[in-house]
Amino acid sequence: LNSNWQEYEWYIGIETHNDKFLITEKCLKGFVLGLPSVIISTKNFNQHLSNFGFEMQGNYDYADTLNERISLASEFIKTNKGDKDIARHNQELLRNNEFLSSLIVKPLVELLGV
């Protein structure tokens, strides 16, 4: 990161696995830094993040192809400013131990039927 990263309008994360929903550091980095984030990945990736409780700006990840999602995200970035309140919300989620443990424990409980 550039030493002036706090001044970034957007953090843009591009997931290399575009064929399945997989959260990696590329997605979470912007959240950890408290930056408004645009994540380019699989179709409906942002909806999956929203289901976990994250808030995402824009409607660009519904497109069928990666090229279309990139084009829509690019247009969104050009015409919108990052929402610092949303960025703060996502950062706070990642600092919340109860939330983080629920991401691991809840699926395990469901899997084991406990």
PATIPA-437533 format. One record per residue: y, x, z of N, C-alpha, C, CB in turn. Coordinates in nm, 3 decimals. Glycine has a CB too. Example, Ala and Ser with C-alpha at 12.3 -4.5 7.8 and 13.67 -1.06 7.14 Angstrom:
% PATIPA-437533
ATOM|-0.569|1.319|0.780|-0.450|1.230|0.780|-0.330|1.320|0.780|-0.447|1.131|0.905
ATOM|-0.225|1.285|0.708|-0.106|1.367|0.714|0.003|1.290|0.787|-0.060|1.408|0.572
//
This chain:
% PATIPA-437533
ATOM|-0.119|0.082|0.000|0.000|0.000|0.000|0.125|0.086|0.000|0.000|-0.093|0.120
ATOM|0.224|0.037|-0.065|0.355|0.099|-0.064|0.412|0.087|0.077|0.448|0.033|-0.169
ATOM|0.492|0.182|0.120|0.549|0.178|0.255|0.644|0.060|0.275|0.622|0.308|0.284
ATOM|0.687|-0.003|0.168|0.775|-0.120|0.176|0.698|-0.251|0.162|0.883|-0.112|0.068
ATOM|0.570|-0.254|0.197|0.486|-0.372|0.175|0.540|-0.497|0.244|0.347|-0.344|0.224
ATOM|0.616|-0.482|0.352|0.672|-0.600|0.421|0.768|-0.678|0.332|0.744|-0.557|0.550
ATOM|0.820|-0.612|0.230|0.916|-0.675|0.140|0.850|-0.745|0.021|1.014|-0.572|0.090
ATOM|0.718|-0.735|0.010|0.647|-0.797|-0.102|0.666|-0.948|-0.099|0.496|-0.762|-0.098
ATOM|0.689|-1.007|-0.213|0.696|-1.153|-0.224|0.556|-1.213|-0.221|0.770|-1.196|-0.354
ATOM|0.461|-1.143|-0.284|0.323|-1.190|-0.293|0.226|-1.075|-0.273|0.297|-1.258|-0.427
ATOM|0.114|-1.105|-0.213|-0.002|-1.017|-0.218|-0.096|-1.082|-0.319|-0.072|-0.997|-0.074
ATOM|-0.141|-1.006|-0.416|-0.231|-1.059|-0.519|-0.367|-0.993|-0.501|-0.175|-1.035|-0.663
ATOM|-0.466|-1.074|-0.468|-0.602|-1.024|-0.452|-0.688|-1.074|-0.567|-0.662|-1.068|-0.317
ATOM|-0.757|-0.983|-0.629|-0.847|-1.020|-0.738|-0.988|-0.983|-0.697|-0.807|-0.951|-0.874
ATOM|-1.069|-1.085|-0.673|-1.208|-1.063|-0.635|-1.288|-1.018|-0.756|-1.269|-1.190|-0.572
ATOM|-1.373|-0.919|-0.738|-1.452|-0.868|-0.849|-1.575|-0.952|-0.875|-1.492|-0.724|-0.823
ATOM|-1.616|-1.032|-0.777|-1.731|-1.121|-0.796|-1.678|-1.259|-0.836|-1.819|-1.130|-0.666
ATOM|-1.669|-1.283|-0.966|-1.612|-1.408|-1.016|-1.718|-1.514|-1.043|-1.534|-1.381|-1.143
ATOM|-1.843|-1.486|-1.006|-1.950|-1.580|-1.036|-2.000|-1.654|-0.912|-2.064|-1.507|-1.101
ATOM|-1.949|-1.617|-0.793|-1.992|-1.685|-0.671|-1.881|-1.674|-0.567|-2.125|-1.624|-0.616
ATOM|-1.885|-1.768|-0.471|-1.786|-1.765|-0.363|-1.824|-1.656|-0.265|-1.776|-1.903|-0.292
ATOM|-1.739|-1.556|-0.254|-1.762|-1.444|-0.165|-1.627|-1.394|-0.115|-1.841|-1.330|-0.236
ATOM|-1.608|-1.397|0.016|-1.483|-1.350|0.075|-1.498|-1.201|0.106|-1.446|-1.431|0.204
ATOM|-1.407|-1.121|0.051|-1.409|-0.977|0.078|-1.272|-0.934|0.132|-1.446|-0.895|-0.050
ATOM|-1.259|-0.805|0.154|-1.132|-0.752|0.204|-1.018|-0.774|0.105|-1.145|-0.603|0.233
ATOM|-1.051|-0.788|-0.023|-0.947|-0.812|-0.124|-0.876|-0.945|-0.098|-1.007|-0.811|-0.265
ATOM|-0.950|-1.040|-0.051|-0.894|-1.171|-0.018|-0.820|-1.166|0.115|-1.004|-1.279|-0.013
ATOM|-0.880|-1.106|0.214|-0.827|-1.111|0.350|-0.710|-1.016|0.376|-0.936|-1.080|0.446
ATOM|-0.694|-0.916|0.294|-0.589|-0.816|0.317|-0.450|-0.879|0.327|-0.590|-0.714|0.205
ATOM|-0.416|-0.968|0.235|-0.286|-1.035|0.239|-0.270|-1.119|0.364|-0.267|-1.121|0.116
ATOM|-0.378|-1.186|0.407|-0.373|-1.267|0.528|-0.347|-1.178|0.650|-0.504|-1.345|0.546
ATOM|-0.420|-1.067|0.658|-0.405|-0.975|0.771|-0.263|-0.921|0.778|-0.505|-0.859|0.760
ATOM|-0.205|-0.891|0.663|-0.069|-0.836|0.659|0.039|-0.943|0.679|-0.047|-0.765|0.527
ATOM|0.000|-1.068|0.677|0.098|-1.176|0.692|0.182|-1.197|0.567|0.187|-1.147|0.808
ATOM|0.123|-1.172|0.452|0.194|-1.188|0.325|0.147|-1.314|0.253|0.175|-1.064|0.235
ATOM|0.238|-1.383|0.185|0.194|-1.494|0.100|0.095|-1.438|-0.002|0.317|-1.563|0.028
ATOM|-0.016|-1.509|-0.020|-0.126|-1.453|-0.099|-0.166|-1.542|-0.215|-0.245|-1.429|-0.012
ATOM|-0.192|-1.477|-0.326|-0.251|-1.541|-0.442|-0.384|-1.470|-0.464|-0.157|-1.533|-0.570
ATOM|-0.492|-1.548|-0.457|-0.625|-1.491|-0.472|-0.684|-1.544|-0.603|-0.716|-1.527|-0.351
ATOM|-0.728|-1.451|-0.686|-0.790|-1.488|-0.814|-0.937|-1.455|-0.803|-0.722|-1.413|-0.935
ATOM|-1.018|-1.558|-0.819|-1.162|-1.540|-0.804|-1.234|-1.651|-0.878|-1.202|-1.540|-0.654
ATOM|-1.340|-1.703|-0.817|-1.419|-1.808|-0.878|-1.339|-1.938|-0.885|-1.548|-1.830|-0.800
ATOM|-1.386|-2.028|-0.967|-1.325|-2.159|-0.977|-1.328|-2.226|-0.839|-1.398|-2.246|-1.084
ATOM|-1.215|-2.283|-0.799|-1.200|-2.355|-0.671|-1.213|-2.266|-0.547|-1.301|-2.464|-0.663
ATOM|-1.190|-2.138|-0.561|-1.198|-2.045|-0.448|-1.102|-2.086|-0.337|-1.167|-1.901|-0.494
ATOM|-0.980|-2.125|-0.375|-0.881|-2.165|-0.274|-0.924|-2.289|-0.197|-0.746|-2.191|-0.340
ATOM|-0.994|-2.380|-0.264|-1.044|-2.498|-0.195|-1.145|-2.458|-0.088|-1.108|-2.597|-0.295
ATOM|-1.230|-2.362|-0.120|-1.326|-2.312|-0.020|-1.251|-2.250|0.099|-1.421|-2.207|-0.083
ATOM|-1.146|-2.173|0.071|-1.068|-2.114|0.180|-1.002|-2.223|0.264|-0.961|-2.018|0.124
ATOM|-0.952|-2.326|0.197|-0.890|-2.438|0.268|-0.991|-2.509|0.359|-0.829|-2.538|0.168
ATOM|-1.114|-2.519|0.314|-1.218|-2.581|0.395|-1.242|-2.504|0.525|-1.348|-2.591|0.316
ATOM|-1.214|-2.376|0.524|-1.226|-2.294|0.645|-1.105|-2.306|0.736|-1.247|-2.149|0.608
ATOM|-0.994|-2.357|0.681|-0.873|-2.373|0.761|-0.754|-2.292|0.712|-0.901|-2.337|0.901
ATOM|-0.775|-2.209|0.610|-0.665|-2.132|0.553|-0.578|-2.224|0.468|-0.717|-2.013|0.469
ATOM|-0.452|-2.189|0.454|-0.361|-2.264|0.368|-0.328|-2.177|0.248|-0.231|-2.307|0.445
ATOM|-0.334|-2.238|0.131|-0.307|-2.164|0.009|-0.196|-2.234|-0.069|-0.434|-2.152|-0.077
ATOM|-0.114|-2.155|-0.134|-0.009|-2.208|-0.220|-0.058|-2.212|-0.363|0.120|-2.122|-0.210
ATOM|-0.012|-2.312|-0.435|-0.039|-2.317|-0.578|-0.167|-2.389|-0.614|-0.044|-2.179|-0.633
ATOM|-0.173|-2.426|-0.738|-0.290|-2.496|-0.792|-0.326|-2.427|-0.922|-0.261|-2.650|-0.813
ATOM|-0.390|-2.314|-0.912|-0.420|-2.232|-1.029|-0.567|-2.195|-1.040|-0.337|-2.107|-1.027
ATOM|-0.648|-2.232|-0.942|-0.786|-2.185|-0.946|-0.887|-2.291|-0.988|-0.824|-2.132|-0.811
ATOM|-0.838|-2.401|-1.044|-0.926|-2.508|-1.091|-0.980|-2.481|-1.231|-0.851|-2.640|-1.089
ATOM|-0.919|-2.388|-1.302|-0.955|-2.364|-1.442|-1.098|-2.308|-1.454|-0.855|-2.266|-1.507
ATOM|-1.160|-2.338|-1.565|-1.299|-2.299|-1.585|-1.320|-2.150|-1.606|-1.355|-2.372|-1.701
ATOM|-1.227|-2.085|-1.673|-1.248|-1.943|-1.704|-1.155|-1.854|-1.621|-1.226|-1.916|-1.854
ATOM|-1.199|-1.731|-1.602|-1.119|-1.634|-1.529|-0.986|-1.610|-1.599|-1.196|-1.502|-1.514
ATOM|-0.986|-1.600|-1.730|-0.861|-1.577|-1.804|-0.762|-1.690|-1.782|-0.889|-1.562|-1.953
ATOM|-0.812|-1.814|-1.779|-0.724|-1.928|-1.753|-0.668|-1.922|-1.611|-0.799|-2.060|-1.774
ATOM|-0.752|-1.887|-1.514|-0.705|-1.877|-1.375|-0.601|-1.768|-1.359|-0.824|-1.850|-1.280
ATOM|-0.621|-1.656|-1.427|-0.523|-1.547|-1.422|-0.391|-1.593|-1.483|-0.576|-1.423|-1.497
ATOM|-0.397|-1.660|-1.596|-0.276|-1.709|-1.662|-0.202|-1.809|-1.575|-0.311|-1.773|-1.797
ATOM|-0.274|-1.904|-1.514|-0.211|-2.003|-1.427|-0.151|-1.937|-1.302|-0.313|-2.110|-1.387
ATOM|-0.223|-1.842|-1.244|-0.173|-1.773|-1.125|-0.049|-1.692|-1.160|-0.281|-1.680|-1.066
ATOM|-0.050|-1.628|-1.274|0.065|-1.549|-1.318|0.188|-1.638|-1.334|0.034|-1.478|-1.451
ATOM|0.171|-1.752|-1.396|0.282|-1.846|-1.414|0.331|-1.898|-1.278|0.238|-1.965|-1.504
ATOM|0.238|-1.925|-1.187|0.276|-1.971|-1.054|0.360|-1.866|-0.981|0.150|-2.004|-0.972
ATOM|0.319|-1.741|-0.987|0.391|-1.632|-0.920|0.532|-1.618|-0.977|0.314|-1.499|-0.935
ATOM|0.547|-1.632|-1.108|0.677|-1.618|-1.173|0.775|-1.728|-1.132|0.660|-1.618|-1.323
ATOM|0.723|-1.846|-1.099|0.811|-1.961|-1.077|0.818|-2.007|-0.932|0.765|-2.074|-1.162
ATOM|0.753|-1.935|-0.839|0.752|-1.977|-0.700|0.774|-1.860|-0.605|0.620|-2.046|-0.667
ATOM|0.826|-1.891|-0.489|0.842|-1.792|-0.383|0.731|-1.812|-0.281|0.982|-1.802|-0.315
ATOM|0.693|-1.703|-0.217|0.590|-1.711|-0.115|0.639|-1.783|0.009|0.541|-1.574|-0.078
ATOM|0.556|-1.866|0.067|0.589|-1.941|0.188|0.546|-1.860|0.310|0.520|-2.081|0.187
ATOM|0.644|-1.809|0.383|0.616|-1.722|0.499|0.546|-1.798|0.611|0.747|-1.661|0.552
ATOM|0.570|-1.930|0.623|0.502|-2.008|0.726|0.353|-2.018|0.698|0.562|-2.149|0.736
ATOM|0.317|-2.036|0.572|0.176|-2.039|0.535|0.113|-1.902|0.560|0.159|-2.079|0.386
ATOM|0.185|-1.797|0.524|0.134|-1.662|0.547|0.112|-1.637|0.696|0.232|-1.558|0.490
ATOM|0.203|-1.682|0.778|0.191|-1.666|0.923|0.070|-1.743|0.977|0.321|-1.713|0.993
ATOM|0.051|-1.865|0.927|-0.063|-1.946|0.968|-0.194|-1.872|0.939|-0.062|-2.082|0.896
ATOM|-0.208|-1.819|0.818|-0.331|-1.749|0.780|-0.351|-1.622|0.862|-0.329|-1.714|0.631
ATOM|-0.242|-1.553|0.891|-0.251|-1.433|0.973|-0.297|-1.469|1.115|-0.116|-1.360|0.977
ATOM|-0.241|-1.575|1.169|-0.279|-1.618|1.304|-0.425|-1.660|1.311|-0.190|-1.732|1.350
ATOM|-0.475|-1.724|1.206|-0.617|-1.759|1.204|-0.705|-1.635|1.217|-0.652|-1.833|1.074
ATOM|-0.668|-1.530|1.144|-0.749|-1.409|1.148|-0.735|-1.332|1.280|-0.713|-1.319|1.034
ATOM|-0.637|-1.365|1.358|-0.620|-1.303|1.490|-0.683|-1.388|1.601|-0.471|-1.282|1.520
ATOM|-0.736|-1.503|1.564|-0.793|-1.597|1.659|-0.944|-1.573|1.672|-0.764|-1.743|1.616
ATOM|-0.986|-1.516|1.785|-1.126|-1.482|1.804|-1.217|-1.605|1.800|-1.144|-1.409|1.937
ATOM|-1.169|-1.716|1.853|-1.250|-1.838|1.851|-1.275|-1.883|1.707|-1.179|-1.951|1.931
ATOM|-1.170|-1.878|1.626|-1.184|-1.914|1.485|-1.282|-1.821|1.415|-1.048|-1.911|1.415
ATOM|-1.264|-1.691|1.436|-1.352|-1.594|1.369|-1.497|-1.611|1.410|-1.306|-1.452|1.401
ATOM|-1.522|-1.632|1.537|-1.660|-1.649|1.582|-1.718|-1.779|1.527|-1.667|-1.648|1.735
ATOM|-1.634|-1.883|1.509|-1.685|-2.009|1.454|-1.733|-1.992|1.310|-1.577|-2.117|1.460
ATOM|-1.671|-1.898|1.238|-1.715|-1.873|1.100|-1.857|-1.819|1.095|-1.620|-1.776|1.032
ATOM|-1.896|-1.752|1.201|-2.030|-1.693|1.208|-2.126|-1.786|1.282|-2.025|-1.556|1.276
ATOM|-2.084|-1.836|1.397|-2.173|-1.914|1.483|-2.206|-2.049|1.422|-2.110|-1.932|1.619
ATOM|-2.109|-2.121|1.372|-2.132|-2.257|1.318|-2.238|-2.256|1.209|-2.002|-2.316|1.263
ATOM|-2.228|-2.170|1.107|-2.333|-2.170|1.004|-2.470|-2.133|1.061|-2.296|-2.072|0.894
ATOM|-2.475|-2.044|1.158|-2.603|-2.008|1.218|-2.665|-2.125|1.293|-2.585|-1.890|1.313
ATOM|-2.582|-2.198|1.368|-2.631|-2.315|1.441|-2.684|-2.418|1.343|-2.520|-2.377|1.528
ATOM|-2.611|-2.440|1.233|-2.656|-2.536|1.133|-2.786|-2.490|1.066|-2.548|-2.558|1.027
ATOM|-2.795|-2.363|1.039|-2.914|-2.307|0.975|-3.037|-2.319|1.066|-2.890|-2.161|0.938
ATOM|-3.017|-2.292|1.193|-3.128|-2.295|1.288|-3.155|-2.435|1.343|-3.101|-2.200|1.403
ATOM|-3.064|-2.527|1.318|-3.081|-2.663|1.367|-3.071|-2.674|1.518|-3.213|-2.716|1.323
ATOM|-2.991|-2.588|1.578|-2.975|-2.588|1.725|-2.874|-2.691|1.768|-2.933|-2.449|1.775
//
